[in-house]
Amino acid sequence: MPQSPIPITEVIVAAECWQDQPDAEDVIQRAIVAAAEMVEADVGDAEIAVMLTDDAGIRTLNSNWRGIDKPTNVLSFPALQPTGPRSDDDAPRMLGDIAIAYETMRREADDEQKPFDHHLSHLTVHGFLHLIGYDHETDDEAEEMEALETEILAHLGIPDPYADRERVN
């Protein structure tokens, strides 16, 4: 069976606040497909889990995994990748997990006057890029990651999320 270049994406709604966003799963699926099609990474025959949580849930994750006791908008947890050869009978390999917090994301979208779906797409793409090895710890890494995010989002018809930010020269 040929491999799909698009990872299987399971969306788990873990907080009731997401019930008011019935299109959230479709938005996430489209964002993952666009990102997977535009990156140079082996993401076929792989699986991702996206958990839609609230600020309390993501605060717990942030505290437990990063030692930062406050909510954030998105967290990514890349999975360790197998090192041995794969066979056709193997289950899809796990790329990792993404968690997105409703209240923080909603607040950011409102503060920045961005459509909720656009911001959800952006955070999904951002989380996906972390799963495949991108980071923003240095200025060069941040510039590369932001440029790729902007390109992927443009493919989805979403304006540059960094356009209104003051650039530091």
Secondary structure, DSSP 8 states (H G I E B T S, - for coil): ----SS-EEEEEE-SGGGGG-TTHHHHHHHHHHHHHHHS-S--TTEEEEEEEE-HHHHHHHHHHHHS--S--SEEEEE-----S---TTS--EEEEEEEEEHHHHHHHHHHTT--HHHHHHHHHHHHHHHHTT---SSHHHHHHHHHHHHHHHHHTT---TTTTS----
